[in-house]
Amino acid sequence: MAHTAVHVPNSLSVVACPAQRQSAEPVRRVKESLSKTDAKLKNDNVYGIELENGARVLALPGSGESIRGLTVDGWIIADEAAQLTSDLIAAVRPMRARQPKARLAMLSTAWSRTDPFWTAWDSDDPSWIRLKATADIDATPFADGFLEQERQALGEDDFKREYFGVPAGSHTSPFTWEMYEQATHVHVPKVPPGRGFMPTEEPPVPIANPFQNLRTAGVVR
């Protein structure tokens, strides 16, 4: 985003988060990156910056009703996208409709299997580039024993969600996704069933009842 602001004059990039105070944090990081370049700031506040070349980076409010009407030709960053409402996602997507070079990036920790982020992640839409960074890929940023402590403190579902990108359903339903997959999985035998399991067209063979010809036993004095 900082690269776009420096090299694309008069461009507009935006950051959307569940709350505007969260959106202000990525803007601050962009400002830190710009401080390492020769870029000059024209306007600078908590929720937005403007360079002397006219490029702007804005922190959007967390409501779809108050952000409509913008045309973005830089970046649209949807941070913590799993927590964003579908209305907010619907409001930011058209911002790049008239600018084919504008990019939409959704960044998030996993949450549920029905939120906007996971819906895009799990779709077969080839226009998305999917990048994943989880603790099982590279555990070097963590101190020895830290991940195990987090597993014990958070519980298995929350730990997998926060560190391994596995959305959990226990916070909304008593049934986990793994239970659903097991219940709906159709078992296919690895080998064809034998003759004992195959239907037959032969007429049934009657079997005599061994109890029909029994005589009553007794004792006579």
Backbone as numpy.savetxt, mean C-alpha at the origin, in Angstrom:
# Nx Ny Nz CAx CAy CAz Cx Cy Cz
12.63 16.96 -6.62 11.81 18.15 -6.62 12.68 19.41 -6.62
13.76 19.40 -5.84 14.67 20.54 -5.82 15.33 20.72 -7.18
15.68 19.60 -7.83 16.29 19.65 -9.16 15.34 20.31 -10.16
14.07 19.96 -10.10 13.08 20.55 -11.00 12.94 22.04 -10.74
12.91 22.44 -9.48 12.76 23.85 -9.15 13.93 24.68 -9.69
15.13 24.11 -9.65 16.31 24.84 -10.10 16.36 24.93 -11.63
16.04 23.83 -12.30 16.27 23.75 -13.74 15.03 23.98 -14.59
13.86 24.11 -13.97 12.63 24.38 -14.73 12.02 25.67 -14.20
12.36 26.82 -14.78 11.82 28.10 -14.30 10.30 28.12 -14.39
9.69 28.81 -13.44 8.23 28.99 -13.37 7.46 27.69 -13.19
8.14 26.62 -12.80 7.46 25.35 -12.58 6.77 25.36 -11.22
5.81 24.45 -11.08 5.09 24.31 -9.81 5.13 22.84 -9.39
5.57 22.58 -8.17 5.54 21.26 -7.56 4.78 21.37 -6.24
4.07 20.31 -5.88 3.25 20.34 -4.66 3.47 19.07 -3.86
3.21 19.18 -2.55 3.29 18.04 -1.63 1.95 17.93 -0.92
1.36 16.74 -0.95 0.09 16.50 -0.27 0.30 15.46 0.82
-0.16 15.77 2.02 -0.09 14.86 3.17 -1.46 14.85 3.86
-1.68 13.93 4.79 -2.95 13.93 5.51 -3.24 15.24 6.23
-2.20 15.97 6.66 -2.36 17.27 7.30 -1.32 18.23 6.74
-1.66 19.52 6.67 -0.75 20.48 6.05 0.56 20.61 6.83
0.51 20.45 8.15 1.75 20.53 8.93 2.71 19.42 8.52
2.17 18.27 8.08 3.03 17.20 7.58 3.60 17.57 6.21
2.81 18.24 5.38 3.27 18.66 4.06 4.41 19.66 4.16
4.45 20.42 5.25 5.49 21.43 5.41 6.87 20.80 5.60
6.93 19.57 6.12 8.22 18.94 6.37 8.97 18.63 5.07
8.35 18.02 4.04 9.06 17.83 2.77 9.50 19.14 2.13
8.70 20.20 2.28 9.09 21.50 1.74 10.36 21.99 2.44
10.46 21.75 3.73 11.67 22.14 4.45 12.89 21.37 3.95
12.69 20.10 3.61 13.80 19.31 3.08 14.23 19.81 1.71
13.26 20.22 0.90 13.60 20.81 -0.40 14.43 22.08 -0.19
14.03 22.87 0.78 14.76 24.11 1.08 16.20 23.80 1.51
16.39 22.74 2.30 17.74 22.35 2.71 18.58 21.93 1.51
17.96 21.23 0.56 18.69 20.83 -0.64 19.06 22.04 -1.48
18.15 22.99 -1.57 18.42 24.20 -2.36 19.52 25.05 -1.73
19.66 24.96 -0.40 20.71 25.75 0.26 22.11 25.30 -0.12
22.22 24.08 -0.68 23.52 23.57 -1.10 23.83 23.93 -2.55
22.92 24.64 -3.19 23.12 25.08 -4.57 23.22 26.59 -4.60
23.31 27.14 -5.80 23.36 28.59 -5.96 21.98 29.20 -6.15
20.93 28.38 -5.93 19.57 28.88 -6.13 19.24 29.96 -5.10
18.56 30.99 -5.55 18.17 32.10 -4.69 16.66 32.06 -4.45
16.26 32.22 -3.19 14.86 32.21 -2.84 14.28 33.61 -2.92
13.10 33.71 -3.53 12.38 34.98 -3.61 11.38 35.09 -2.47
10.67 34.00 -2.19 9.73 33.94 -1.07 9.98 32.65 -0.29
9.84 32.74 1.01 10.13 31.59 1.85 9.22 31.64 3.07
8.36 30.62 3.21 7.54 30.50 4.41 7.35 29.02 4.74
6.62 28.74 5.79 6.49 27.36 6.26 5.85 26.47 5.21
4.87 27.00 4.48 4.09 26.17 3.57 4.41 26.39 2.10
5.51 26.99 1.80 5.86 27.16 0.41 7.11 27.99 0.21
7.80 27.73 -0.91 8.97 28.52 -1.28 8.85 28.89 -2.76
9.45 30.00 -3.12 9.50 30.44 -4.51 10.92 30.91 -4.81
11.46 30.40 -5.92 12.81 30.79 -6.33 12.74 32.04 -7.19
13.91 32.67 -7.38 13.96 33.85 -8.22 13.64 33.54 -9.68
13.78 32.28 -10.09 13.43 31.91 -11.46 11.93 31.64 -11.62
11.15 31.84 -10.54 9.70 31.67 -10.61 9.20 30.29 -10.22
10.08 29.33 -10.01 9.67 27.99 -9.62 9.15 27.99 -8.19
8.10 27.23 -7.95 7.49 27.17 -6.62 7.32 25.73 -6.15
7.38 25.55 -4.82 7.08 24.29 -4.15 6.11 24.60 -3.02
4.92 23.98 -3.07 3.88 24.31 -2.12 3.49 23.09 -1.29
3.18 23.33 -0.01 2.63 22.31 0.87 1.12 22.46 0.86
0.41 21.42 0.40 -1.04 21.50 0.25 -1.74 21.13 1.55
-2.92 21.71 1.79 -3.74 21.27 2.92 -4.22 19.84 2.71
-4.68 19.23 3.77 -5.12 17.84 3.68 -6.57 17.69 3.30
-7.11 18.62 2.53 -8.51 18.57 2.12 -8.61 18.77 0.62
-9.37 17.91 -0.06 -9.50 18.00 -1.50 -10.27 19.23 -1.95
-11.15 19.77 -1.10 -11.96 20.91 -1.50 -11.15 22.18 -1.67
-10.02 22.31 -0.96 -9.28 23.57 -0.94 -8.04 23.57 -1.82
-7.83 22.55 -2.63 -6.61 22.51 -3.43 -6.88 22.41 -4.93
-8.12 22.43 -5.32 -8.44 22.27 -6.74 -8.08 23.52 -7.52
-7.81 23.32 -8.82 -7.54 24.45 -9.70 -6.08 24.69 -10.01
-5.16 23.93 -9.38 -3.74 24.11 -9.65 -3.32 23.31 -10.87
-2.36 23.84 -11.61 -1.76 23.12 -12.74 -0.30 22.88 -12.42
0.07 21.63 -12.27 1.42 21.26 -11.85 2.21 20.79 -13.07
3.40 21.33 -13.25 4.29 20.87 -14.33 5.59 20.31 -13.77
5.67 20.19 -12.45 6.85 19.59 -11.81 6.49 18.25 -11.20
6.43 18.21 -9.87 6.13 16.99 -9.15 4.89 17.15 -8.28
4.10 16.08 -8.19 3.05 15.94 -7.19 3.48 14.81 -6.26
3.80 15.14 -5.02 4.24 14.16 -4.05 3.08 13.89 -3.07
2.56 12.70 -3.10 1.53 12.27 -2.14 2.24 11.48 -1.05
2.56 12.15 0.05 3.31 11.51 1.13 2.36 10.87 2.13
2.75 9.73 2.69 1.86 8.91 3.51 0.55 8.71 2.77
0.67 8.28 1.52 -0.49 8.20 0.63 -1.54 7.21 1.11
-1.14 6.22 1.89 -2.12 5.26 2.39 -3.12 5.90 3.35
-2.74 7.03 3.93 -3.62 7.72 4.86 -4.43 8.84 4.19
-4.19 9.08 2.91 -4.93 10.12 2.20 -6.31 9.61 1.80
-7.27 10.51 1.76 -8.61 10.12 1.34 -8.65 9.98 -0.18
-9.61 9.22 -0.66 -9.78 9.08 -2.11 -10.16 10.41 -2.74
-10.84 11.29 -1.99 -11.20 12.61 -2.51 -9.96 13.46 -2.76
-8.97 13.37 -1.87 -7.75 14.15 -2.04 -6.94 13.63 -3.23
-6.85 12.31 -3.37 -6.16 11.74 -4.53 -6.86 12.15 -5.81
-8.19 12.15 -5.80 -8.94 12.56 -6.98 -8.72 14.03 -7.30
-8.39 14.84 -6.30 -8.17 16.27 -6.54 -6.78 16.55 -7.10
-5.77 15.76 -6.72 -4.41 16.05 -7.18 -4.11 15.45 -8.55
-4.75 14.35 -8.91 -4.44 13.71 -10.19 -4.69 14.63 -11.39
-5.81 15.37 -11.45 -6.02 16.24 -12.62 -5.06 17.43 -12.71
-4.29 17.67 -11.66 -3.36 18.80 -11.70 -2.31 18.67 -12.79
-2.04 17.45 -13.23 -1.03 17.23 -14.27 -1.64 16.87 -15.61
-2.95 17.04 -15.74 -3.64 16.63 -16.96 -3.14 17.39 -18.19
-2.82 18.67 -18.02 -2.37 19.49 -19.16 -0.85 19.58 -19.25
-0.16 18.86 -18.38 1.31 18.89 -18.38 1.81 17.44 -18.40
2.01 16.86 -19.56 2.39 15.43 -19.62 3.72 15.11 -18.95
4.58 16.10 -18.75 5.88 15.85 -18.12 5.79 15.86 -16.60
4.68 16.29 -16.05 4.53 16.30 -14.59 4.48 14.87 -14.07
5.05 14.65 -12.89 5.13 13.31 -12.31 4.34 13.25 -11.01
3.66 12.12 -10.80 2.94 11.86 -9.56 3.65 10.73 -8.83
4.06 11.00 -7.60 4.73 9.99 -6.77 3.92 9.79 -5.50
3.63 8.52 -5.18 2.93 8.18 -3.94 3.91 7.46 -3.02
4.18 8.06 -1.88 5.11 7.51 -0.90 4.33 7.13 0.35
4.61 5.94 0.89 3.82 5.56 2.05 4.37 4.31 2.73
4.09 4.22 4.02 4.16 2.97 4.74 2.88 2.21 4.46
2.95 0.90 4.40 1.75 0.11 4.15 0.74 0.30 5.27
-0.54 0.21 4.92 -1.58 0.34 5.95 -2.65 -0.73 5.76
-3.54 -0.55 4.77 -4.59 -1.54 4.53 -4.53 -1.97 3.07
-5.34 -2.95 2.73 -5.37 -3.44 1.35 -6.44 -2.76 0.51
-7.09 -1.72 1.06 -8.12 -1.01 0.33 -7.84 0.48 0.21
-6.71 0.96 0.75 -6.42 2.39 0.68 -5.88 2.76 -0.70
-5.83 4.06 -1.04 -5.40 4.47 -2.39 -3.99 4.02 -2.75
-3.08 3.99 -1.77 -1.71 3.60 -2.06 -1.63 2.13 -2.45
-2.22 1.25 -1.63 -2.12 -0.18 -1.93 -2.89 -0.55 -3.19
-3.99 0.16 -3.45 -4.74 -0.10 -4.67 -3.88 0.14 -5.90
-3.08 1.21 -5.86 -2.17 1.49 -6.98 -1.01 0.51 -6.99
-0.47 0.19 -5.82 0.68 -0.73 -5.74 0.32 -2.12 -6.25
-0.85 -2.59 -5.89 -1.24 -3.96 -6.20 -1.92 -4.10 -7.57
-2.10 -2.98 -8.26 -2.76 -3.03 -9.56 -1.79 -3.52 -10.63
-2.34 -3.82 -11.81 -1.50 -4.22 -12.94 -1.28 -3.06 -13.91
-1.45 -1.83 -13.41 -1.25 -0.64 -14.23 0.24 -0.48 -14.54
0.66 -0.58 -15.81 2.09 -0.52 -16.14 2.68 0.90 -16.06
1.85 1.91 -15.86 2.37 3.28 -15.82 3.06 3.59 -14.49
2.86 2.75 -13.47 3.50 2.97 -12.18 4.87 2.30 -12.14
5.84 3.01 -11.58 7.15 2.43 -11.26 7.15 2.14 -9.77
7.29 0.89 -9.39 7.15 0.49 -7.99 8.53 0.26 -7.37
8.82 0.99 -6.32 10.08 0.88 -5.58 9.76 0.52 -4.14
10.47 -0.46 -3.61 10.19 -0.95 -2.26 11.46 -0.94 -1.43
11.37 -0.41 -0.23 12.50 -0.41 0.71 11.98 -0.87 2.06
12.36 -2.08 2.47 11.90 -2.64 3.73 13.08 -3.16 4.53
12.81 -3.46 5.79 13.89 -3.87 6.69 14.52 -5.19 6.30
13.78 -6.03 5.58 14.36 -7.31 5.18 15.27 -7.17 3.96
15.21 -6.03 3.27 16.11 -5.78 2.15 17.46 -5.31 2.65
17.45 -4.39 3.60 18.70 -3.86 4.15 18.47 -3.48 5.60
19.00 -4.26 6.52 18.81 -4.01 7.94 19.95 -3.21 8.56
20.90 -2.75 7.73 22.07 -2.07 8.27 21.76 -0.76 9.00
20.68 -0.01 8.66 20.44 1.23 9.42 20.02 0.99 10.86
19.71 -0.25 11.23 19.19 -0.52 12.57 20.27 -1.14 13.46
20.23 -0.76 14.72 21.16 -1.32 15.70 20.82 -2.78 15.95
21.82 -3.53 16.42 21.61 -4.96 16.72 20.49 -5.13 17.74
19.55 -5.99 17.42 18.47 -6.27 18.35 17.29 -5.32 18.26
17.43 -4.23 17.49 16.36 -3.23 17.45 15.09 -3.80 16.83
15.22 -4.49 15.69 14.04 -5.01 15.01 13.30 -6.03 15.87
14.03 -6.86 16.59 13.38 -7.84 17.45 12.64 -7.15 18.60
13.23 -6.09 19.14 12.54 -5.32 20.17 11.26 -4.71 19.64
11.30 -4.20 18.40 10.10 -3.63 17.80 9.04 -4.70 17.55
9.46 -5.88 17.17 8.51 -6.98 16.95 7.77 -7.31 18.25
8.52 -7.36 19.34 7.91 -7.68 20.63 6.99 -6.56 21.09
7.37 -5.31 20.83 6.58 -4.17 21.31 5.33 -3.94 20.48
5.42 -4.11 19.15 4.30 -3.79 18.27 3.35 -4.95 18.04
3.83 -6.15 18.16 3.04 -7.30 17.73 3.34 -7.61 16.28
3.01 -8.83 15.86 3.42 -9.30 14.54 2.80 -8.50 13.41
1.49 -8.21 13.49 0.82 -7.51 12.39 1.36 -6.10 12.20
1.44 -5.34 13.30 1.92 -3.96 13.20 3.40 -3.91 12.81
4.17 -4.87 13.31 5.59 -4.90 12.95 5.77 -5.13 11.46
5.04 -6.09 10.90 5.15 -6.35 9.46 4.71 -5.15 8.64
3.70 -4.46 9.12 3.21 -3.30 8.39 4.24 -2.17 8.39
4.82 -1.87 9.55 5.72 -0.73 9.67 7.09 -0.98 9.07
7.58 -2.22 9.12 8.96 -2.48 8.72 9.10 -3.38 7.49
8.04 -4.08 7.12 8.14 -5.01 6.00 7.15 -4.71 4.88
6.37 -3.64 5.03 5.46 -3.26 3.96 4.32 -4.22 3.73
3.89 -4.93 4.77 2.79 -5.89 4.64 1.55 -5.27 5.27
0.57 -4.86 4.48 -0.64 -4.26 5.07 -1.41 -5.27 5.89
-1.90 -4.84 7.03 -2.62 -5.75 7.94 -4.07 -5.32 8.02
-4.94 -6.27 8.34 -6.36 -5.96 8.44 -6.90 -6.10 9.84
-6.04 -6.38 10.82 -6.53 -6.63 12.16 -7.10 -5.38 12.82
-6.71 -4.18 12.31 -7.23 -2.97 12.92 -8.63 -2.64 12.43
-9.12 -3.31 11.41 -10.45 -3.06 10.89 -11.32 -4.30 10.90
-10.73 -5.47 11.02 -11.50 -6.71 10.96 -10.78 -7.78 11.79
-11.55 -8.67 12.44 -10.90 -9.76 13.18 -10.29 -10.80 12.28
-10.57 -10.75 10.98 -10.05 -11.72 10.04 -8.89 -11.12 9.26
-7.74 -11.76 9.30 -6.57 -11.27 8.58 -6.67 -11.65 7.11
-5.82 -11.00 6.30 -5.81 -11.30 4.87 -5.33 -12.73 4.62
-4.40 -13.20 5.46 -3.92 -14.57 5.30 -5.04 -15.58 5.51
-5.92 -15.30 6.48 -7.06 -16.19 6.71 -8.00 -16.19 5.51
-8.20 -15.01 4.92 -9.07 -14.92 3.74 -8.48 -15.73 2.58
-7.17 -15.59 2.36 -6.54 -16.31 1.25 -6.63 -17.82 1.47
-6.46 -18.28 2.70 -6.57 -19.71 2.97 -7.99 -20.21 2.75
-8.99 -19.39 3.13 -10.38 -19.81 2.99 -10.83 -19.84 1.54
-10.26 -18.97 0.71 -10.70 -18.88 -0.68 -9.78 -19.62 -1.63
-8.71 -20.21 -1.12 -7.78 -20.92 -1.99 -8.38 -22.24 -2.46
-8.34 -22.47 -3.76 -8.84 -23.70 -4.33 -7.70 -24.70 -4.43
-7.82 -25.80 -3.70 -6.75 -26.79 -3.67 -6.78 -27.63 -4.94
-5.66 -27.73 -5.60 -5.53 -28.54 -6.80 -4.52 -29.66 -6.51
-4.95 -30.93 -6.57 -4.00 -32.03 -6.29 -2.83 -32.03 -7.27
-1.66 -32.37 -6.77 -0.48 -32.43 -7.63 -0.51 -33.63 -8.57
-1.22 -34.69 -8.19 -1.36 -35.88 -9.04 -2.85 -36.14 -9.26
-3.23 -36.72 -10.40 -4.65 -37.02 -10.65 -5.20 -37.97 -9.60
-6.47 -37.82 -9.24 -7.06 -38.73 -8.24 -7.16 -40.15 -8.77
-7.08 -41.15 -7.88 -7.17 -42.55 -8.27 -8.59 -42.98 -8.58
-8.75 -44.27 -8.93 -10.05 -44.78 -9.33 -11.06 -44.74 -8.19
-10.56 -44.82 -6.97 -11.46 -44.79 -5.83 -12.21 -43.49 -5.68
-11.67 -42.41 -6.28 -12.30 -41.10 -6.18 -13.03 -40.72 -7.47
-13.01 -41.60 -8.46 -13.63 -41.29 -9.75 -15.06 -41.80 -9.77
-15.99 -41.06 -10.38 -17.38 -41.54 -10.49 -17.44 -42.77 -11.39
-18.36 -43.67 -11.13 -18.51 -44.88 -11.93 -19.93 -44.96 -12.48
-20.06 -45.53 -13.67 -21.36 -45.71 -14.30 -21.89 -47.14 -14.13
-21.15 -48.04 -13.46 -21.59 -49.40 -13.25 -22.74 -49.44 -12.25
-23.73 -50.37 -12.45 -24.87 -50.45 -11.52 -24.38 -50.88 -10.14
-25.05 -50.42 -9.11 -24.65 -50.80 -7.75 -24.86 -52.30 -7.50
-24.00 -52.88 -6.71 -24.09 -54.30 -6.37 -24.77 -54.43 -5.02
-25.91 -55.16 -4.96 -26.60 -55.29 -3.67 -25.78 -56.13 -2.69
-25.80 -55.75 -1.45 -25.10 -56.47 -0.39 -26.14 -57.00 0.60
-26.09 -58.29 0.86 -27.07 -58.90 1.77 -26.87 -58.39 3.19
-28.00 -58.25 3.88 -27.97 -57.81 5.26 -27.68 -59.02 6.16
-26.56 -59.07 6.82 -26.22 -60.26 7.63 -27.09 -60.44 8.86
-27.89 -59.45 9.21 -28.70 -59.53 10.42 -30.12 -60.04 10.16
-30.47 -60.25 8.86 -31.82 -60.68 8.56 -32.11 -62.13 9.00
-31.13 -63.02 8.89 -31.34 -64.44 9.16 -30.95 -64.87 10.57
-30.72 -63.93 11.45 -30.38 -64.29 12.82 -31.62 -64.79 13.55
-31.46 -65.83 14.40 -32.54 -66.37 15.23 -32.37 -65.90 16.66
-33.49 -65.75 17.31 -33.44 -65.31 18.70 -32.91 -66.44 19.59
-31.91 -66.17 20.36 -31.34 -67.17 21.28 -31.94 -67.03 22.65
-32.12 -68.16 23.36 -32.68 -68.11 24.70 -32.26 -69.29 25.53
-32.69 -69.37 26.76 -32.38 -70.43 27.69 -33.69 -71.05 28.20
-33.79 -72.42 28.13 -34.99 -73.10 28.57 -34.64 -73.97 29.79
-35.45 -73.91 30.81 -35.23 -74.71 32.03 -36.30 -75.80 32.14
